[in-house]
């Protein structure tokens, strides 16, 4: 006789509810574009109205975390679509990164982050000697 054990259908719902209680709610999710070049990854994100001091960027191995806060005034609005509140975006890239060579700049409200791949993750060209 064969017995099948089915997981509880409510286990995932309880886990999600528990995670929602543990993490603070963010008002805004930072959208990003990630592009790969031979030696680096380029990440672009829209951060209108933010200055470099308003952002916190951390690089550890293959994980990049971008966090910050859009300051909100206490005015009353009829419609509010511009981003406001804190945000935190964590990305895991396919290879390790060299944090010492990371570059970030903000131009016209667009954050451009250049993350250089670690030397061990870069492709190598090997020449074959002909005898």
Residue, then its C-alpha position, 0 to 999 in steps of 0.5 A: x500500500x502506498x501513502x501520499x503525504x500532501x503538504x498543508x495548503x495553508x502552510x505557505x499562507x502562514x509563512x507569507x503572513x509571518x514574513x509580512x509581520x517581520x519586514x517593514x512595508x515599503x511604499x515604493x519598489x525600485x525598478x532597475x535595468x541590468x545589462x551585462x558587458x564583458x567586464x562589468x554589469x551596468x544597473x540603471x534605476x530611476x531615482x527622481x529628486x534624490x541626491x547621492x547622499x540620499x542613497x546607500x549602495x552596498x556590494x558584497x560578493x555577488x549581491x548588490x543592495x540599493x536603499x534610500x528614501x523619497x522624502x514626503x511632505x505632509x501636503x494634502x493631494x488629490x492624486x499622488x503617483x510620484x514615489x514616496x517612502x523608503x525603498x530597498x532593492x537587493x539583486x543577486x548577480x550571476x558572478x562575484x563582483x569587485x566592490x573596490x571598482x564599483x562606480x555610481x553616478x546620478x544624472x538627470x534622476x537616473x542612477x547608473x551603477x557600474x559593477x566590475x566583475x571579479x577577476x576570477x569571473x572574467x572570461x580569459x583568452x588563451x592563445x594556442x602555440x603552433x609548433 
